């Protein structure tokens, strides 16, 4: 079946016998941008 024949994600899941899971896969971390980046950012804002 052509991809355009699928109207809903559930049809794709059923046809290919797959399960979709939603979740948070990013781990947030506090970090400072490099000094060179900040210098260039400030320069470009002028």
C-alpha positions in Angstrom: 0.0 0.0 0.0 1.3 3.5 -0.9 2.1 5.8 2.0 -0.5 8.2 0.8 -3.2 5.5 1.3 -2.8 5.7 5.1 -5.0 8.4 6.7 -4.2 7.8 10.4 -1.1 6.7 12.3 -3.2 3.8 13.7 -3.5 2.4 10.2 0.3 2.4 9.8 0.8 0.8 13.2 -1.7 -1.9 12.4 -0.2 -2.6 8.9 3.4 -2.8 10.2 2.6 -4.3 13.6 4.4 -1.5 15.5 3.7 0.3 18.7 4.3 4.1 19.1 5.2 5.3 22.6 5.4 8.9 23.6 7.8 10.1 26.3 10.3 12.6 27.3 13.7 11.6 25.8 15.6 14.8 26.5 17.4 15.2 29.8 17.6 18.9 30.8 20.9 20.2 32.0 21.9 23.6 33.2 25.0 24.8 31.3 26.6 28.0 30.2 27.2 28.8 26.6 30.8 29.1 25.6 32.4 32.5 26.0 33.2 32.7 22.2 29.6 32.1 21.4 28.5 34.9 23.7 31.1 37.3 22.2 30.0 36.6 18.7 26.3 36.8 19.7 26.8 40.2 21.2 28.8 41.4 18.2 26.1 40.3 15.8 23.4 42.1 17.9 25.2 45.5 17.3 
